[in-house]
Amino acid sequence: MAELTHRRVLNIALPIVISNATVPILGAVDTGVVGQLGQAAPIGAVGLGAIILASLYWVFGFLRMGTSGLVAQAHGAGDRGEVAAGLMRALLIAMVAGLGLVLLQFPLISGALRLAPASVEVEEMARAYMVIRIWGAPATIALFALTGWLIALERTRVVLVLQLWMNGLNVALDLWFVLGLGWGVEGVAVATLLAEWSGLALGLWLARSAFLDGYWRDAARIFDRVRLMRMARVNTDIMVRSVLLQGSFATFLFLAAGQGDVTLAANQVLLQFLEITAYALDGFAFAAEALVGQAVGARLLAAVRRASVLAAQWGVGCAVLLGLGFWLVGPAVIDLMTTSSEVRGTARAYLPWIVAMPLIGIAGWMFDGIFIGATLTREMLRAMVLSVAIYGAALVLLVPVFGNHGLWAALIVLNATRGVVMAALYPRAEAKAAS
């Protein structure tokens, strides 16, 4: 392996941090463009349709993480054939999954709209939006796989280029189709659809090195039973773990709704800080995925340890800065996000939990990256199962006594438990390199 340095960690992490920062901008532009139509229904329709499709696509998010860990190990082992085959397996799965969503679009969309009822006008617009955008499912899911492959090879600047290209094109087409041609909600959907497929085409061209040596056509390797079973196990573990994590946040939101409208609104404002935390810390977790995965593939125990320490140092530093920033400017940001004096006051009362969240949660974020790189996905799943069980107990014990403070405390407990359990299991990552 090349020398593991702080510069190398930053070269991987910073493009991801910048890339993540562009994601909320696109949602804001979509909302702003349809908002120029002067009606409430188009805004609600685009928001509802985007959330439903994001939820459907998220089910296949395991391809990003699973591909990253497996390909990083193949790269570390110097196995160029497996690096190419790993990408092809992931892309084939993505295409099958995407086509499946296209074929099942009508029952999926109808079922989702029944679970999230809205006015007849909003539902009709949301349906029209999703019927167009669903044809981008193969491209969107394939981009999960392609992103994981690029991260494994430390090519995160390419990931940034892809994100900037897709978001930039999407914004330009939004303005043209909606404001210029008057296509309304359908214009937003077509803009996103074209951006997704163009992003996949650009991504495949930027990843063309995978297709130069002919390994990508090696059907015997691509469909090798042992490798397919390993990929299935890794991806299944990640998917179940992600479902448990998302279920925990859904439980938080559900219980928050029972705390009253003002408290619910305050929690929604504060959750935006948590989203910022995730976007910032993801970059250093991704660095751990790539570097630890390569070290495990190269069977270099010392490199696993150094990669883990270097990525964690930057992650902790970023978490401290986030916590300090939330403490110093949090009240001002809250005031920008809401004009309600009640919501402002309530959000400030719970702001200390947000200040603590990056400092408590950083261990879980970093160990996720380390364990994905080492493909210790079964250990990740076990840690999540135990953490969710303790989280559930904390909710039962704390919420009835402390109300919303108890709810935030339980979320802290969830993140702290994940970090502690995975820290106890970390020696297995080094052992895997030594085996």
C-alpha positions in Angstrom: 0.0 0.0 0.0 1.0 3.6 -0.5 2.0 5.5 2.6 -0.9 6.3 5.0 -0.8 10.0 5.7 -3.1 12.7 6.9 -3.1 14.2 3.4 -4.3 10.9 2.0 -7.2 10.9 4.5 -8.2 14.4 3.6 -7.9 13.7 -0.2 -10.6 11.1 0.3 -12.8 12.9 2.9 -13.0 16.5 1.7 -14.6 15.8 -1.7 -17.2 13.7 0.0 -18.0 16.5 2.5 -18.3 19.1 -0.4 -20.4 16.6 -2.4 -22.8 16.1 0.5 -23.1 19.8 1.0 -24.7 20.1 -2.5 -27.5 17.6 -1.7 -29.8 20.0 0.3 -29.3 22.7 -2.4 -31.0 20.6 -5.0 -34.0 20.0 -2.8 -34.3 23.7 -2.1 -34.1 24.5 -5.9 -36.8 22.0 -6.7 -39.1 23.5 -4.1 -38.2 27.0 -5.1 -38.9 26.4 -8.8 -42.3 24.8 -8.3 -43.0 27.5 -5.7 -42.9 30.1 -8.5 -46.1 28.5 -9.9 -48.0 30.3 -7.1 -49.8 27.2 -5.8 -49.3 25.0 -2.7 -50.2 21.7 -4.4 -47.2 21.4 -6.7 -44.8 22.0 -3.8 -46.5 19.3 -1.7 -46.6 16.9 -4.7 -42.9 17.2 -5.5 -42.0 16.8 -1.8 -44.2 13.8 -1.3 -43.1 12.1 -4.5 -39.4 12.7 -3.8 -39.7 11.2 -0.3 -41.5 8.1 -1.5 -39.0 7.5 -4.3 -36.1 8.1 -2.0 -37.5 5.6 0.4 -37.8 3.0 -2.3 -34.3 3.6 -3.6 -32.9 3.6 -0.1 -33.7 -0.1 0.3 -30.8 -0.7 -2.2 -28.4 1.6 -0.4 -26.5 -1.4 0.8 -24.9 -1.6 -2.7 -22.9 1.6 -1.9 -21.4 0.3 1.3 -21.0 -3.4 0.3 -19.3 -2.6 -2.9 -16.9 -0.2 -1.1 -15.7 -2.8 1.4 -15.3 -5.7 -1.0 -13.6 -3.7 -3.8 -11.3 -2.0 -1.4 -10.0 -5.3 -0.2 -9.6 -6.6 -3.8 -7.7 -3.4 -4.6 -5.5 -3.8 -1.5 -4.7 -7.4 -2.5 -3.7 -6.2 -6.0 -6.5 -8.3 -7.6 -7.4 -6.2 -10.7 -9.7 -8.8 -12.0 -11.8 -8.8 -8.8 -11.9 -5.0 -8.7 -13.5 -5.0 -12.2 -15.7 -8.0 -11.4 -16.9 -6.4 -8.2 -18.2 -3.4 -10.1 -19.9 -5.6 -12.7 -21.7 -7.7 -10.0 -23.0 -4.5 -8.3 -24.1 -2.9 -11.5 -26.0 -6.0 -12.6 -27.8 -6.2 -9.3 -28.6 -2.5 -9.6 -30.0 -2.9 -13.0 -32.2 -5.8 -12.0 -33.4 -4.0 -8.9 -34.1 -0.8 -10.9 -36.0 -2.7 -13.6 -38.0 -4.5 -10.9 -39.1 -1.1 -9.5 -40.1 0.1 -13.0 -42.2 -3.1 -13.6 -43.8 -2.8 -10.2 -44.3 0.9 -10.3 -48.1 1.0 -10.2 -48.7 -1.1 -7.1 -45.7 0.5 -5.3 -46.8 4.1 -6.1 -50.5 3.4 -5.2 -49.5 1.6 -2.0 -47.2 4.5 -1.0 -49.9 7.1 -1.6 -52.4 5.1 0.5 -49.9 5.2 3.4 -49.2 8.9 3.0 -52.7 10.3 2.0 -52.9 13.9 0.8 -55.5 15.9 -1.1 -56.7 14.6 -4.4 -54.9 17.3 -6.3 -51.6 16.7 -4.6 -51.9 12.9 -5.1 -52.6 13.3 -8.8 -49.5 15.5 -9.2 -47.3 13.3 -7.1 -48.4 10.3 -9.1 -47.5 12.1 -12.4 -44.2 13.1 -10.9 -43.3 9.5 -9.8 -44.5 7.8 -12.9 -41.9 9.8 -14.8 -39.1 9.6 -12.3 -39.4 5.9 -11.6 -37.7 5.3 -15.0 -34.5 6.6 -13.5 -34.5 3.8 -10.9 -31.9 1.6 -12.7 -29.6 4.7 -13.0 -30.0 5.8 -9.5 -29.4 2.4 -7.9 -26.4 1.8 -10.3 -24.9 5.1 -9.1 -25.0 3.6 -5.5 -22.8 0.8 -6.7 -20.5 3.1 -8.8 -20.0 5.5 -5.9 -19.0 2.6 -3.6 -16.5 1.4 -6.2 -15.0 4.9 -6.7 -14.7 5.4 -2.9 -12.9 2.0 -2.6 -10.3 3.2 -5.1 -10.0 6.6 -3.3 -11.4 8.4 -6.3 -13.7 10.7 -4.3 -13.0 13.7 -6.5 -14.8 11.8 -9.3 -17.7 11.4 -6.9 -17.7 15.1 -6.4 -17.6 15.7 -10.1 -20.6 13.4 -10.6 -22.6 15.1 -7.9 -21.8 18.6 -9.2 -22.7 17.5 -12.8 -26.0 15.9 -11.8 -27.1 18.7 -9.5 -26.0 21.4 -11.9 -27.8 19.9 -14.9 -30.9 19.2 -12.7 -31.1 22.9 -11.6 -30.6 24.1 -15.2 -33.3 21.8 -16.6 -35.6 22.6 -13.7 -35.5 26.3 -14.7 -35.9 25.6 -18.4 -38.7 23.0 -18.2 -40.7 24.6 -15.4 -40.3 28.3 -15.8 -39.4 28.4 -19.5 -41.6 25.7 -21.0 -44.3 25.7 -18.3 -44.2 21.9 -17.7 -44.9 22.2 -14.0 -44.4 19.2 -11.7 -43.7 17.0 -14.7 -40.9 19.3 -15.7 -39.2 18.8 -12.4 -39.5 15.0 -12.8 -38.1 15.0 -16.4 -35.2 17.2 -15.2 -34.3 14.8 -12.5 -34.7 11.7 -14.8 -32.3 13.2 -17.4 -29.8 14.2 -14.7 -29.8 10.7 -13.2 -29.2 8.9 -16.5 -26.6 11.4 -17.7 -24.9 11.0 -14.3 -24.6 7.3 -14.8 -23.2 7.7 -18.3 -20.6 10.2 -17.1 -19.8 8.0 -14.1 -19.2 4.9 -16.3 -16.9 7.0 -18.6 -15.0 8.3 -15.6 -14.7 4.7 -14.3 -13.6 3.4 -17.8 -10.4 1.9 -16.3 -12.6 -1.0 -15.1 -13.4 -1.9 -18.7 -10.0 -1.7 -20.3 -8.5 -5.1 -19.4 -11.4 -7.4 -20.3 -11.9 -8.6 -16.7 -15.4 -7.1 -16.7 -16.4 -9.8 -19.3 -15.1 -12.7 -17.2 -18.5 -14.3 -16.6 -16.9 -17.2 -14.6 -15.5 -14.8 -12.1 -18.4 -12.4 -12.0 -20.9 -15.3 -11.3 -18.6 -17.3 -9.1 -20.7 -18.9 -6.5 -18.4 -18.3 -3.5 -18.0 -14.6 -4.4 -21.7 -14.1 -5.0 -22.5 -15.7 -1.6 -20.0 -13.5 0.1 -21.5 -10.4 -1.6 -25.0 -11.5 -0.6 -24.1 -12.0 3.0 -22.3 -8.6 3.3 -25.2 -6.8 1.6 -27.9 -8.6 3.6 -26.2 -7.7 6.9 -25.9 -4.1 5.8 -29.5 -3.9 4.7 -30.9 -5.3 7.9 -28.6 -3.1 10.0 -29.8 0.0 8.0 -33.4 -1.0 8.4 -32.9 -1.2 12.2 -31.2 2.2 12.2 -33.9 3.9 10.2 -36.5 2.2 12.3 -34.9 3.8 15.3 -35.1 7.3 13.8 -38.7 6.6 12.7 -39.6 5.7 16.3 -38.0 8.9 17.5 -40.1 10.9 15.0 -43.3 9.0 15.9 -42.8 9.6 19.6 -41.8 13.3 19.0 -45.3 13.8 17.4 -46.8 12.9 20.8 -45.0 15.7 22.6 -47.2 18.5 21.1 -47.0 20.6 17.9 -44.5 23.1 19.2 -42.1 20.4 20.5 -42.5 18.5 17.3 -41.6 21.6 15.2 -38.6 22.3 17.5 -37.4 18.7 17.0 -37.7 19.0 13.3 -35.6 22.1 13.3 -32.9 20.4 15.5 -32.9 17.3 13.3 -31.5 19.5 10.5 -28.3 19.9 12.7 -28.1 16.1 12.9 -28.3 15.9 9.1 -25.4 18.4 8.8 -23.5 16.2 11.2 -24.0 13.1 9.1 -23.0 14.9 5.9 -19.8 16.2 7.5 -18.7 13.0 9.3 -19.5 10.7 6.3 -16.4 11.9 4.5 -14.1 10.6 7.2 -16.0 7.3 7.6 -15.7 6.8 3.8 -11.9 7.4 4.2 -11.9 4.6 6.8 -13.8 2.3 4.4 -11.3 2.7 1.6 -8.1 2.6 3.6 -9.0 -0.1 6.1 -10.4 -2.2 3.2 -7.2 -1.9 1.3 -5.1 -2.7 4.3 -7.2 -5.8 5.1 -6.9 -6.9 1.4 -3.1 -6.4 1.6 -3.0 -8.4 4.9 -1.2 -5.5 6.7 -2.3 -5.4 10.3 -0.3 -2.3 11.1 -1.9 -0.5 8.2 -5.4 -1.3 9.4 -4.5 0.2 12.8 -2.9 3.3 11.3 -5.8 3.9 8.8 -8.3 3.5 11.6 -6.4 6.0 13.8 -5.8 8.6 11.1 -9.4 8.6 9.9 -10.7 8.7 13.5 -8.5 11.6 14.5 -9.9 13.7 11.7 -13.4 12.5 12.5 -13.1 13.4 16.1 -11.7 16.8 15.2 -14.6 17.5 12.9 -17.1 16.3 15.6 -15.5 18.8 18.1 -15.8 21.6 15.6 -19.4 20.7 14.9 -20.3 20.6 18.5 -18.6 23.9 19.2 -20.3 25.5 16.1 -23.7 24.3 17.2 -23.2 25.8 20.6 -22.0 29.1 19.3 -24.3 29.7 16.4 -27.1 27.2 17.0 -29.5 29.8 18.4 -28.9 32.1 15.4 -29.5 29.3 13.0 -32.7 28.3 14.8 -33.9 31.9 14.5 -33.3 31.7 10.7 -35.2 28.5 10.4 -38.4 29.6 12.2 -40.1 32.8 13.1 -42.3 31.3 15.8 -41.1 32.5 19.2 -42.5 29.4 20.9 -40.6 27.0 18.5 -37.4 29.1 18.9 -37.5 29.0 22.7 -38.3 25.2 22.7 -35.5 24.4 20.2 -33.0 26.4 22.3 -34.0 24.4 25.4 -33.1 21.1 23.6 -30.0 22.5 21.7 -27.5 21.0 24.3 -28.5 17.5 23.1 -27.5 18.5 19.5 -24.2 20.0 20.8 -23.4 16.6 22.4 -24.6 14.5 19.5 -21.5 14.7 17.3 -19.2 14.1 20.2 -21.1 11.0 21.3 -21.9 9.7 17.9 -18.5 10.0 16.3 -17.4 6.6 17.5 -20.3 4.9 15.8 -19.8 6.8 12.6 -16.1 6.0 12.4 -16.4 2.3 13.4 -19.1 1.9 10.7 -16.5 3.0 8.2 -13.8 0.7 9.7 -16.1 -2.3 9.8 -17.4 -1.8 6.3 -13.8 -1.6 5.0 -13.0 -4.9 6.9 -16.4 -6.3 5.8 -17.2 -7.1 9.4 -20.9 -6.6 8.5 -22.2 -9.4 10.8 -20.5 -7.6 13.7 -22.1 -4.3 12.6 -25.5 -6.0 12.6 -25.0 -7.6 16.0 -23.9 -4.2 17.5 -27.0 -2.6 16.0 -29.3 -5.2 17.3 -28.0 -4.7 20.9 -28.0 -0.9 20.5 -31.6 -0.9 19.3 -32.6 -3.1 22.2 -31.0 -0.8 24.7 -32.5 2.2 22.9 -35.9 0.7 23.2 -35.4 0.2 27.0 -34.2 3.8 27.3 -37.3 5.1 25.5 -39.6 3.1 27.9 -37.7 4.3 31.0 -36.9 7.9 30.1 -39.7 9.3 27.9 -42.5 8.9 30.4 -40.5 10.7 33.1 -38.5 13.3 31.2 -40.7 13.8 28.1 -38.8 15.2 25.1 -35.5 15.4 27.1 -35.9 11.7 27.6 -36.4 11.2 23.9 -33.2 13.0 23.0 -31.4 11.2 25.8 -32.5 7.8 24.4 -31.1 8.8 21.0 -27.8 9.7 22.6 -27.9 6.2 24.3 -28.4 4.6 20.9 -25.4 6.3 19.4 -23.2 5.8 22.5 -24.0 2.1 22.6 -23.1 1.6 19.0 -19.7 3.1 19.6 -19.0 1.1 22.7 -20.0 -2.2 21.3 -18.1 -1.8 18.1 -15.1 -0.6 20.0 -15.1 -3.9 21.8 -15.3 -5.7 18.5 -12.7 -3.6 16.7 -9.8 -6.2 17.4 -11.6 -8.4 14.8 -10.7 -5.9 12.1 -7.0 -6.2 12.9 -7.4 -10.0 13.2 -8.9 -10.2 9.8 -5.8 -8.5 8.3 -3.5 -10.9 10.2 -5.4 -14.1 9.1 
